[in-house]
């Protein structure tokens, strides 16, 4: 856990697959997303407009994780 949990931090996201109908951002390319606190990966993805039911695989820093994964900041995430 970060020393200052309410300070905004960034994660790097890349949506791979057909998420164009859900994303207003440039899909298929990595982008930086700012989070505050330690939200779950599920909450972060849904806040971007993608229903978690549309996702098959979550990879964080090269490791498979589930939707309950708590973001700490600095992660590289493939969805």
C-alpha positions in Angstrom: 0.0 0.0 0.0 1.2 3.5 -0.7 2.3 5.7 2.1 -0.2 8.4 1.1 -3.3 6.6 -0.1 -5.3 9.7 -1.1 -2.7 11.1 -3.4 -3.5 10.6 -7.0 -1.2 8.2 -8.9 -1.2 6.8 -12.4 -1.6 3.4 -14.0 -0.9 2.4 -17.6 -3.8 0.7 -19.4 -4.1 -1.0 -22.7 -7.4 -2.5 -23.9 -6.8 -5.3 -26.4 -9.8 -6.4 -28.4 -13.1 -4.9 -29.5 -13.7 -2.3 -26.8 -14.2 0.6 -29.2 -18.0 0.8 -28.5 -17.3 1.5 -24.8 -14.2 3.6 -24.8 -14.1 7.3 -25.6 -10.3 7.2 -25.6 -8.0 5.7 -28.2 -8.5 2.0 -27.8 -5.8 -0.4 -28.8 -3.0 1.9 -27.5 -1.6 2.3 -24.1 -2.7 5.3 -22.1 -2.1 6.8 -18.7 -5.0 6.9 -16.3 -5.0 8.7 -12.9 -6.5 7.0 -9.9 -7.0 8.2 -6.3 -6.6 5.8 -3.4 -6.5 2.1 -4.0 -9.5 1.3 -6.2 -10.2 -2.2 -7.5 -9.3 -3.0 -11.1 -13.0 -3.7 -11.7 -14.1 -0.2 -10.4 -11.4 1.5 -12.5 -12.3 -0.3 -15.7 -16.1 0.3 -15.3 -15.4 4.0 -14.5 -13.9 4.2 -18.0 -17.2 2.9 -19.5 -16.3 -0.8 -20.1 -18.6 -3.3 -18.4 -16.6 -6.0 -16.5 -18.7 -8.7 -18.2 -17.0 -7.8 -21.5 -13.6 -8.7 -20.2 -12.0 -12.1 -20.3 -8.4 -11.6 -19.1 -6.6 -9.1 -16.8 -2.8 -8.9 -16.8 -1.0 -6.6 -14.3 2.7 -6.3 -14.7 2.8 -9.6 -16.6 0.7 -11.6 -14.1 -2.9 -12.7 -14.4 -5.2 -11.1 -11.7 -8.9 -10.9 -10.9 -11.2 -8.0 -10.8 -10.6 -7.5 -7.0 -7.0 -6.5 -7.6 -6.3 -3.2 -5.7 -4.3 -0.7 -7.7 -1.3 0.8 -6.0 0.0 3.0 -8.8 2.5 2.5 -11.6 1.0 -0.8 -12.8 1.0 -1.8 -16.5 -2.3 -3.3 -17.2 -3.5 -5.2 -20.3 -7.2 -5.8 -20.6 
